Amino acid sequence: AVLHLYMSEVIVQTFVISRMQKLSKEGLQRTDKRIGLMNEILAAMDTVNFQAKVQGVRDDELSWFRKASLLGAVVNANVSLKRLEELFLAEERIRLPNPLLDPWLPAVSIKNGYFSWDSKAERHTLSNINLDVPIGSLVAVVGSTGEGKTSLVSAMLGELPATSDASVVIRGTVAYVPQVSCIFNAT
């Protein structure tokens, strides 16, 4: 059933793309026709009915633009609907309160951690994470772009789902400031 749904989606997308290509070609032809007519008019200003001709060609061109815009809106709506579907069908996770700090236990602990943003992916986003952060320690997570720094923090916060029986424990309270910048006027 999933393969059938996927194949029908591919067929629809193929149809829409070929239709958009055809409309794009037609639109360019209409634009060329209008420009050619304008050049004709400018070359021979003695044409009496040039305004009606230009308006007719321009109306044809605008009609094409409306069709192309409408088709592009069907494609964008489909992408948006797929994203909404993924969101609404996502597994709900229940967050329990963090345990209290214990001076004999780490503040953050991850054992046997395998995590992935996409549960269907062949490779894990993070693999074999074993981490203990002692209470009161200062830890910096550094690395190049795309090496998993944000994913590691997300795994600690419970935002990145585990794909195994990983143990993730944060004791005490957490304050998290994401890396999205906010710019305010007059600051």
N, C-alpha and C positions, 0 to 999 in steps of 0.2 A: 504494500500500500504506500509506503514511504517512497519507494523507487518510482511507482506510478505517479505520485504527486510531484516528485522531483522532475520526472520526464515531462509532465504536462507543463510545469513551470518553465523548463528549458524551451519547450516548443513555443510558449507564449512570448517569452523573452526574445527568441529568434525572430518571431513574426514582428514584434514591436520594433526591434532594431532594423530589420529590413525595411519596414514601413517608414521609419525615421530617415533612413538613408535615401529612400525614394523621395520623400517629402523634401529633404534637404536639397537634392538635385533639382527638383521642380522649383523650389524657392529661389535657388540661384539663377535658374533660367528666367523666372519672372522678373527678378531684379535686373538681369542683363537686358531683358526686353524693355523695361522702363528706362534704363540708362541710355539704351540705344535710341529710344524715342525722344528722350530729352536732348540728346546730341543732334538728332534730326531737326528738332524744333529750333534749337539754338542756331543751327547752320542755316536754316531757312525760316526766318522770322515772319515770312508772309503767310504762314499757315494760320487760318482763321480759327479752326476748331481744336487747336492744340490742347487747351485746358481740359476739354472733355476726354480726349484721348489719354492724356496723362492720368487723369482721375480714374479712368477705366482700368488702365494697367496697374495703377497704385492700389485700387480696390482688390484686384486679383492677387497682388502681392500680399496685402494685408490678410486676405482670406487664407493664404498659405501659412502665414505666420501664426494665425489663430489655430489652425489645425496642428501645426508643429508644436505649439505651446501646450495645447490640450493633450497631445500624445506624450509629451515630456512630463506633464503633470501626472498621467496614468502610471508612468514608470516610477516617478518619485513617490507617489502614493503607495505603490506596491512595496518599495524598499522600506518605507515608514511602517507599513502594516506588518512586514516581516519582523522588524525590530520590536514593535509593540507585542507581537505574538511571542517572541522569545522572552520578553520581560514578563508577560502575564503567565507564561508557562514555566518560568524558572522555579526551581525548588526553593521553598520557603525555609529559611534557617532561623531557628529560635536562639536568641542570645541570652545566656544565663549571666548573672552578675559575676564579676571577677572575685576569686577567693581573696581573703585578707592577706596582707603581707605577713610572712613568717621569716624571722631572721635566719632560720636554718635551711630555707629553700630559696632557689633563684627567683628573681622578680619576673623574669621571662624564661620560659622553657619550651623548646620544641624537640620532640623525639620522633624519629622515623618519619620525617615530613616529606611527603610527595604532594605537590600542589599543581593545579592547572586551572587556567581561566576557562578553558573549553574542555568539558568532560569527555568529548569525543576525540580529542586530539591524540595523536600517536605518541608525542613527546610531552613530558611534563614541563610546566613552566619552571618549577623548582624541584630538584630531586635530592633525596637523601639528606635532608636538613636535620641536623642535630645541634642544638644551640642552648646554652644556659647563660643567662645574663644575671650576675649576682646583684643583690640589692645595693643601691648606692653607687654603682659603677657608671661611668660615662662611656658610651659606645658610639662610634661613628661607623656608618655603613657607606663605604666609598667604592667607586668603580666607574667604568665607562658607561656610556649610554647603552641601554638594552641589556645590561648584564644581570638585572633582577633585583636592584635595590628597592624599588617601589613594590615589586611583587613580594619581597621578603617582609617588608613592613605590613603590607596588606594581609599576608598570611598570619602574621602575629596578631593583627586586629580582627581576624576572622572574616575578612572580606574576600580573600582568595580561598576557594574551597579546596579541602584536602581530597586527594584521590585514593588515599589509603587510610588505615587506622592510625593516623598521625595523632600525637598528643600535643596540643598547643595550650599552654597555660600562661596567663598574665595575672600576676597577683597585685592587688592594690588598684589604684585609679590610673587612668591613661588620659593624656592630653595629646591630641594629634592635629598638626597643622599641615594640610596637604601642600603639594608644590604648585598649586594653581595660584597665580598672583592676582591680587585685587588692587586696582588703582582707583583712588578716590580723588575728586577734584579738590584743589587747594590744600593738598597735604605735602 
